[in-house]
Amino acid sequence: MQTAPGPRVRLGWLASVAFCGVLPAAILAVVFASSIGDGSAAIDFRPFYRAAEALLAGETPYPAADALLTASGQPYVYPPLSALLSIPLTVLPLAVAEVLVMVVQVLLVLAIPYLLGVRDWRCYGILLLWPPVISAIQTGNVTLWLGVACALAWRWRDRAVPSAACLGATFAIKFFLWPLLVWLVASRRIATAALALAVGLVLLIASWATIGFDGLRGYPELLRRLEDAVGDDAYTVFNLASDLGAPDAIARALWLGLGFALLAACVVLARKGDERSSFVLVLAAALALTPLVWLHYFALLAVACSIARPRLGVVWFVPLAMFVATGVGDPTPLQTVVTLTAGGVTVALAVRDSRRLGAVT
């Protein structure tokens, strides 16, 4: 005969519903209402929309050499593929397209754990409370698309063509996930790595050829200008060390040293057959080696948590500490310390949980 759940069980269930169900829904409602109200909905999507309109008008999507580059709502600074893929949305008014993009962002957030086998509903609710996830939804950038691609690459890791197609597409949009090529090689998936690189190159060349290679020659200079303009606003070890008084050479050595140390650890674990932990570390290495890291980049840790801990655990709560961060860049040293520490602890716990999960399975 079944007994009724005790008061402690009922209280725990109510707390889960409140914190993992009601609170995320309420915060999402506030984010949508406030973003639409103050005109900041999908602000990072606007350059894609304007670039798509420029392409339809036969104009260049890229800014002039003297254009002001800013951290949000900036001129278009990506390879052409993202602008080309945004063309269908130009049939909608910009305000409508922005809201639609935010709705799609929510679906992408939920898709990441689902694709990776997470069936504990509480994880989905906690994920929607992460400050980097909220930032990604509100700004409407490509980070969550890249997260879904990483999730699919892991899920299909033993199927060369679909895995390579997912990763190759990310390289043609943003190349900062290049460390995943190292992971593929280290895990003895050399053919997949070669195919992913080929897919990326084909998509990059084809998309640039579609617009007559407009902006290709000046693109490296555009990226350099962007880093000069907003690089000091990013969440990186380099900026933190600089803010604390370290010379640029020392700050750069610390930044690159950490990134390549994570990449080396990824290679070692992959060679030992611990693919789960090594994949977590390669995501960390990609974040650590990127010169421009905004708050929403840390939403990629959803992939690490989903791979490492498919049920609710401490690792899912750590990114909540990033609430001190600012989603518009220009963080204080304290905000950078807290954000990077939360990211580092999340990675460490994910590696620990991955190793435990690997030992069980």
PyMOL commands that set and color helices and strands:
alter all, ss='L'
color gray80, all
select helices_A, chain A and resi 7-38+46-56+80-91+94-115+121-127+131-139+143-155+160-173+175-177+179-186+190-210+219-233+237-243+248-271+275-288+295-308+314-324+333-360
alter helices_A, ss='H'
color red, helices_A
deselect
rebuild
show_as cartoon
